[in-house]
Amino acid sequence: MSINGNWLRVTPAELARAKDDLDWAYIHARDLSGDANRAYSTGKEWQSLKYLLDRWGLSIPIVSGAEEFIDESVGQIEDEHGVPVWEADWGYGPPRYLTSEQVAAAATELAGITESDLIRDVDQAELAQAEIHPDVWDQPNELTPTTHFLLGVKQFFALAAKEGDAIICWLD
């Protein structure tokens, strides 16, 4: 089973509602999962994309989100193994989000990055040593699937910024 990175564009009003009702946000995210204008997934490449964007110097944590919906250290419900659980099963922890201002800043930064910029001077052994998922770095040209997502990411963030949207981020 692989972990997938996901984004959902939401209006400021939808973000405000999500802050009050994460169960509603979960249902909303699932309802819009097939809408390419509102939802985007980096699939299993989420961690390698995050690594490369961080390495490049992107100042906004677009893969994981910059803001918490809930204080993850307070009031958690735990299962019988002591693992935190939330009402809606977002996958690997609660979602986070980017404000519309953060989305606009990220879109501006992303616009200046090319696929060749993203992987310039990157040795796949770096990713293997950092234990970046997926574990394919011993095979040649494995950065290509990650760079393939860059154009879609740039378009998704540019449209969100143009519309003044925020973005909900989660792993499932």
ABEGO torsion letter per residue (X at the ends): XBBBBBBBBBBAAAAAAAAABAAAAAAAAAAAAABAAABBBAEAAAAAAAAAAAAAGBABBAAAEABBABBAABGBBBBAAGBBBBABBAEBEBBBBBBAAAAAAAAAAAAABBAAAAABGBBAAAAAAAGBOBBAAABBGAAAAAAAAAAAAAAAAAAAAAAGBBBBBBBX
